[in-house]
Amino acid sequence: MATQLIGAGGLTVELALRQFNRRLITRNRAEAVFNRWGLEAGIARRNGKAISFRRQDSIYPAGLAASNAAASAPSALTEGTQPAAINASWSEVQATVSQYGQVILYSDVADEQALDDVMPETVENLSESMTDALDLITRDQLVAGTNRQYASIATTRGGASGVGSGMVLNFAELREAKRTEQRNNVRGVRSENGRYVVIGHPDTEFDLWSDTNIVNVAQYNPTEKRSEELWEVNFHDLPGGFRWFSTTNARIFAGAGLSAMNVYDTIVMGEEWYGRIKFEAFPPQIIRKPRGSGGATGDPLNQIASVGWKASHTAVILDQARGVNIEHATSAHTMG
């Protein structure tokens, strides 16, 4: 006895349509971290595109500048004798803001007849894209810092003395970066309880967890809270006053190291290393234009709607001494 099966024979047409789950799947996005810190500033209307940050340089009592330990104590004043006058010096850093954006056009049919409500989902997607874009703009400014450290025995990024296999980030490298900043009297980030902020790639985080100098401190710490943090997905606080942030937006110089090794850039920063600037008249925004808003020449038949984002943004390093870029390899990539 023949039994008809759905989707076969005479019932083939019965599987021509599919039910759609109206709940849309979420997207995988990088963790946006580079704009969490820094000195935030805005350029007011009718004040141009550039901004100037100024600082009066530290005045030291005597001896070598920037190093009280190496300096001598000041000499006593001679009674009735005016001391020699000194000069105060100033430093300036300038930055120019630019605009960025993306736009998507939808036809009237797509807007009204698509199975999914495309406009709200597109708005959310573009918001994520804008956040990611501004994060990368700031990242590229920070990666260009001149206070550089190379892992292990490397002295350059590439070439014969470049970053090679096994030259991964470990606790000793973090301590060296911290020493560099402390020698320059750089304090940790106030909003992170005075800790030095470390931003790196998940591949780098994987290698850090192979360093027993880090794992043992957490594992055998007498406080219950520190031991419990080992079980958390985001384990931020490292020994020595560091707070770790992981993101796939961390810079990778593909094939730039010794024998085409991928070189990763990990940032260690203190307070007010950089600034973030925007036009006050143009805050980040999502812009929607309905069909017909293009007018008689742009959209005479009310066929095109648009949605996009626009933002004004730049970042600039304010004091090179307050951040260190550590270039290193990871175990995730071996020599090419």
HELIX and SHEET records of a PDB file:
HELIX    1   1 GLY A    9  LEU A   15  5                                   7    
HELIX    2   2 ASP A  108  GLN A  113  1                                   6    
HELIX    3   3 VAL A  118  VAL A  143  1                                  26    
HELIX    4   4 PHE A  171  ARG A  183  1                                  13    
HELIX    5   5 ARG A  190  GLU A  192  5                                   3    
HELIX    6   6 PRO A  202  LEU A  208  1                                   7    
HELIX    7   7 THR A  212  GLN A  219  1                                   8    
HELIX    8   8 GLU A  224  GLU A  229  1                                   6    
HELIX    9   9 LEU A  258  ALA A  260  5                                   3    
HELIX   10  10 GLY A  295  GLY A  298  1                                   4    
HELIX   11  11 GLN A  320  ARG A  322  5                                   3    
SHEET    1   A 4 LEU A  39  ILE A  43  0                                        
SHEET    2   A 4 TYR A 274  PHE A 279  1                                        
SHEET    3   A 4 ILE A 304  ILE A 317 -1                                        
SHEET    4   A 4 SER A  98  SER A 107 -1                                        
SHEET    1   B 4 LEU A  39  ILE A  43  0                                        
SHEET    2   B 4 TYR A 274  PHE A 279  1                                        
SHEET    3   B 4 ILE A 304  ILE A 317 -1                                        
SHEET    4   B 4 GLN A 285  LYS A 289 -1                                        
SHEET    1   C 2 ALA A  50  GLN A  56  0                                        
SHEET    2   C 2 TRP A  90  THR A  96 -1                                        
SHEET    1   D 6 ARG A 148  TYR A 150  0                                        
SHEET    2   D 6 GLY A 323  HIS A 328  1                                        
SHEET    3   D 6 VAL A 263  MET A 269 -1                                        
SHEET    4   D 6 TYR A 196  GLY A 200 -1                                        
SHEET    5   D 6 PHE A 242  SER A 246  1                                        
SHEET    6   D 6 ASP A 237  LEU A 238 -1                                        
SHEET    1   E 4 ARG A 148  TYR A 150  0                                        
SHEET    2   E 4 GLY A 323  HIS A 328  1                                        
SHEET    3   E 4 VAL A 263  MET A 269 -1                                        
SHEET    4   E 4 ILE A 252  PHE A 253 -1                                        
END                                                                             
